[in-house]
């Protein structure tokens, strides 16, 4: 079993690779802000995208999840639906 990285080690690994957090985020198609939250220790990385990021950074054992998040349907106000009907 490979040794997991700490947040500091993950930052050092990015520095060693010569890439910024923003560049790594773009290459992996993840949120730059969320990567920074994870590296700062403000996210638990239990599920979803934060879990995937922690796995990609080597901070957590696991598999990359491909299941989409369940999102509540967007509510459309009466004014917005009327405006759409008029257009």
N, C-alpha and C positions, 0 to 999 in steps of 0.2 A: 504494500500500500504506500502510495507516495505521500510525502510530507506536504501538508497544506500550508499555504502562504498566509501570513498575517497581512493586515492592510498596509503596514509599512513595507513589508517585503513585496507586495504587489506593486506599490508605487516605485520601489527600487527596481523591480523587474521592468516596468515601463521605461524608466530612465535608462536602464541598461540597453533596452531595445532602441532607444533614441526616438521614442514617439511620445507625443503628448496624450493626455487623457482624452482630449477632444478628437484627435486623430484616431486613437484606438476605438473610441465610441462610434465614429463614422464607419470605420472598417468593419465593425461588428454589428452595425445597424441597431445601436442601442442609444438610449438617452444619455447625453453628456452629464446632465444634472444628476441623474440617478447613479451613475458611476461615481461621481464625486460624493454623493450621500453615503454610498456603500464604503468607499475608501475612508470616509471620515467616521465610520462606525455608527451612523445614525439610522441605518436600516438593518433589520434582522435577517433579511434574505431568506425568508421561509418559503415563498412561493412566487410564481409568476416571473416577471422580467428581472426582478432583483435576484431571484434564485439563479436564473440563467447567467447573469453577469458574474455572480460570485463563482459559479462553476467555471466560466470562461477565464476568469482571473486566477483560478487555482486556489481560491480561498475556501472552497466547499466541495466535498464529494457529492456527486449526483449526476443526473443526466439532464440534458437540455430539454425543456418541455416545449412542445409545439402546440399545445392546446390553447386556443384563443381564450382570453379572459371573457367572462360573461359580463356583458354591459347591459345596463337597464335601458329600455327603449327611450328614445328622446321624446319628451312631451312637446307637442306643438300647441302654442296658444291659439285661441280663436282668432285673434287679429292676424297672426302669421298665416293661418290656413286660409283666411279670407283674402289676404293680400296675394297669396299664391294662386288662388282661384281667379283673381282679377287679372293677373299678368298674362 
